[in-house]
Amino acid sequence: MTNKDLMLKYIQKFRLECHYRLDMTASEYDQMPIHIYKGAHKGAFDEMMSEFELDSELQEKLNSIYDFFERIVVEKDNYNIADRLTVKAIEGGEF
């Protein structure tokens, strides 16, 4: 797998973690507190670490991807926009 593939795999896992956490709450994505997203990042990150041997550079990139997502979700107050822009940034080679 290329780094881009691994970053997109992380986003898939992050989405699943978000869905899992959303199912445990009575809120919508646009109402999720930021700590829920942080927990989803930790869950997805830990899963990636256990499945793949990620070097420190890729680990930093995954953290940067989450930081980018978090910044956008706070600015736009919209999960879908943040998700779309994050995937676009990964596919565009920003990370």
N, C-alpha and C positions, 0 to 999 in steps of 0.2 A: 504494500500500500504506500502511496505517496503521502507526503505531509498534508497536502490538500485533502486527500481522501480521509486521513485520520482526523483532520479538523472538522470535516463534514460529518464524520461518524460521531464525534463529540457533540455536535449540534443535535443530531438525532437523539442521542442519549440524554442531553440536556432537556429537550422537548418532552421526552418520556418522563423524566424526573418532575418537570413542571406539571404535566398531566396528573401524575401520581399525587403530587401535593395538592393540586387543585381539587381532585376527587375527595381529599380528606378535609377540605374546607367548604364553606358555603359561599365562596366568592367567585367572581369571574377573573379572567386574566388581568383585566385593567384595574382590578381592585386588590390584586395580590400585593402584600407588603414585600418590600425589597429583601427581607431576610428569607423569604420563601425561595426567591430566585438564587440567593447565595447558597441555600441548602441544596437546590437542584444542581448548581454548579459543582458543589463538593461531591455530590453523589455521582454525577456524570464523570467528573475528573477521576475520582477513586476507581470507578469501573474501568475507565480507559487505562489507568495505571495497572490494574490487575490483568487486563486482557492483552495489553501491548507493552513492549519495552520502550517506553518513551524517553528520549534523551532530554536533558535539561532545557535545551533550546525549544523543543516542542512543548514541554510543560509550560514554559513561559508564554508561548504562543496561545495555548489554551486559556491561560489566565488572562492574557490580553484580549482574547475573543470575548470572554465573560465581561471584562471591564468595559469593552466597547458596547456590548449588549446592554449592560446596566446603565451606562451613560445615556444611550438612546431611549431606553424604556423610561427613564426618569424625565428626560427632555420632552419626549413625545407623549408620555403617559399612555402608551399603547403597545401591548405585547406583540401584536401582529406586525406593526411597522418595525419594531426593534428586531424581530426575528428575520423579516425579509431583508432589512439592511445589513444585518450581520452575515447572512448567507451570501448576499451580493458581494460584501467585502471579502469574504473568504474566496469565493469564486473569482473575484477580480485580483487576487494576489496581494491584498493589503497586509496580510499577516505572514 
